Amino acid sequence: MSRRHIQFACETEQLLGTLDDAPGTTGLLMVTGGNETRAGAFSGQAQLAARIASAGHPVFRFDRRGVGDSSGKNGGFRESGRDIAAGFAAFFQERPDMTRVVGFGNCDAASALMLFSGGGCHSLVLANPWTFEEDDGALPPEAIRARYAEKLRNPRELLRLLGGKVSISKLAGGVLRAMRPAPPPTNLAQEIASGLEAFDGPARILLAGRDRTARAFLGVWNADDPRLSIRPDADHAFSDQGSRDWLFAHLLEALA
């Protein structure tokens, strides 16, 4: 496995990417979310890329326009279609022998891959897709229900309730919010559904059970979708070792 940095163009701007090279002919294109650089939070993307490359598959990740080492204006994930296409083309330019590319993104990076029908990728792995039009920080009803169900299974929480250490007013308010019907799908949820429907390759959707973004997504998606897989104890970044191994296994299956 070798690692090298690559500069490439997106329209009039210069983007910087990193290739973790390996001999395989199926590669992984990592798309970053939010304002994260290609290294990811606490270098999580860089570590995952190295692990995938060590398993034999080349990995390319890049900073979109206006983020990290790339020039230009950051237009957010809704404006990242050309960035993804440019990253895809740069990956193939470096590795013209590749026969297939799997696109991977977490949070709004997953939503971007859905919006732009894969951006040229042949297969997709989509983690915790973002469906909020505006983020007010509130938990959706399905997330509140899941939280209370988790608390009721925890003996310590039951002891706190019986010992009067839980605010009854807050508890009542939470129950009332949990009883609300799920909100109708947002425009973004409908757009990513349409974009994924137009994608003609295989896709898998990975959800972290402890993540509000994943729970909100599940509230507006078909829960019987066979492409869904849920890791109940995972957080948004799949940060514990078991969740990292679970994500790694799914990526290897998609690359196989």
N, C-alpha and C positions, 0 to 999 in steps of 0.2 A: 504494500500500500504506500502511495506517495501523495503528498499534499502540495498543491501549488495554487497561486492566486492568478486570476484571469480578468483582464479588463475587456469590456465589450460595449457596443453602442445600443442605446434605445432611443430612437429618433435622434435628437441633437445632443443627448446627454450621454455621459460615460458612467457605466455601472461596473461595480467590482464584484466578482464572484470567487468562490473557492471550490476547487475540484479535488476530492479525495478519490484518487484513481485506484482502479483494481482491474483485473483481467476480464471480468464478466462482460457480456454484451447486453445485459439488461441493467439499466441505470435508474437511479432515484433522483428526481428533481425535487428539492426541498424549497417550499415557498414559506417565507416567514410572515407572521401576523403582527398586527398593531404597528408600533414603531420599533420593534425589535430588529437588531442587526442580524446578519446571517449566522452569527455564533449562537444566537438564542439566549434565553435567560440563564444566567449562571453557566454559560457555555454548553447548555444542554443539546443544542442542535449540532454543535461541533463534535461533541462526544458521540452522539448518535450516528453522525456521518462516518466517523472513524470506525465505529463498531460495524456498521453495514459494509464499509469498504473492506474491513478485515475478513468479512464473510464472503468476499469475492465480487461485490457489486460496486461500480463507480457511483459516486454521489456528487451532485453539484448543487450548491446553495449560493444565494446572491442577495445583495442589498438592492431593493427597488429604488427608483428615483427619489431623491430627497431624504434617504435614510442611510445612516452609517457612512460608508466610504463612497457612496454614489452621488453624483451631482444631480441638480434639478430640483423641482418642487415636489414635495410629498403630497400626492393627491388622495392618499388613503386606498383601502383595498378595492373600492368600487372603480378606481381609475387604474388598476394595476394590470389590466389585460395585456397591454403592450409590453409591460415589464416581464410578465410570465412568458410571453411568446419570444421575447428577446433572450431570456435565460434558457429557454428550451433550444433555441437555435444555436446559442453559444455552446451549450453542452454537446450538441451533435457535431459542431465544428471541431471541438477538441477530441471527440470520440466518434468519428464517422462510421466505425464498425458496429456501433450499437444497433440492435434490432428492435428494441422496445424501451420505453421510458415510463416509469411509474411516478405520478405526481403525488406529493404528500404535503398537507398543510394542517395546522391546528388553528382553531378559532376563526378569525376573519380571513386567514389564509385559506382555510378549507372552503369558506364561503366564496372567496375569489375564484378558486378552481371550479366551483360549481357554477358561478355566474358566467364564467367564460368557457363553459363546457370542456374543461380539462386543459385549455390552452395548448393543445397539440399532443398532450400526453396520451398514452395508450391505455393506461389503467390509473385508478385513483384510490388513495387512502385518505379519508377525510375525518379528522378528529375534532369533536366538539364544535360543529359549525355555528357561527354567530348569526343570530336571527333578530337581534334587537334593532329597531329603527333608532331609538334614543335610549341610552342607558341611564336610568334614574337610580340604579343600585338596588331596586326592590326585587325581592324574590318572586318568581311566578308562583301561582297556586300549587302547581304540581311539585315544585321544589320545596314549598313549605310542608306539604303533606309528607314528602319523603323524609324531610328533616324530623318531623314529629314521630313518624314511624320508627326512625332510627333511635330517637331518644327513648321511646317506650320500650325498646328492646334492651336498653342499657340499664342494668340494676342501679348504678350510681345515680342516674337521672331520676329514677323512680323514688329512691331514698331522699333526694333533694326535694321532690314534690311533696312527699309525705312529711318531711321535716319542716315544711313551710319556707323553704329557701328559694322557691320559684314564685315570681310575681303572678298572682291570679289574673290581674288585669291584662298583663302582657300575654299570658297564656290564652285568655279569652279572645284577645285581638288576633292572635295568630291563628286560632281555630276558625274564626270568622273569615280571615283572609284565605285560609286553606279550603273553605267551603265554596268560595267563589268559582264560577265556571271558568274554564280556560279561555283566555282571550282569543279572538279570531286570528288566523295567520296574518302576520305583517306582510307588507308589500315585499320586503326583503325575503321572507320565507317563501313566498310565492315565486319570486324571481330565481332563487337558487334551486327550487324544485323544477322550474322550467328549464334552467340551464343544465341540470343533471339529467333531465329527461332527454335532452338533445345529445347527450354524450353517449356514444355507441360502444364504449368499452366497459370492462368490469369495474366495479367500485365497491368499496367497503367503507362503512361509517362506524367509527369507534367513539364511544361515549364514556366519559369518566363519571361514575355514579355520584361523586361528591362535588361535582362542578355545577354551578347555577346556569352557566352557558349551555352545558349539555342537557340539563333538565328542561330549560326553556325550549331548546330545539325539539326535544322529545314531545313537548306539549303541543307542537304544531306539525308534527310529522306522523306518518303512519307507523304505529308501534309494532306492527306485524311485518314491516319491511325486512325481508330476509338478509339484506345487506348490513343490518344493524348488529353490533356487538357491544356489550356493556361490561365494563370493569367496575363492579360496585364500590370498591374501596379506593379507587383512583381519584386524585385531584386533577385540576385543569392541565397541569404540566406533566402528568404521569411521573411524579418526582420520586416515589418510593421504588426500591429495587424491583419488587414484584411487578409493579405497573410498567416500569421501563422494560422488563423482560417480556411482558405481554405485548407491548407496542412493537418491540423488536421482532417478536415472532410473527405478528401480523404483517409487518413490512416484508419480512423474508418470504412469507407465503405469497404475497402479491408479486414479489420479484421472481419467484421460482418459475 
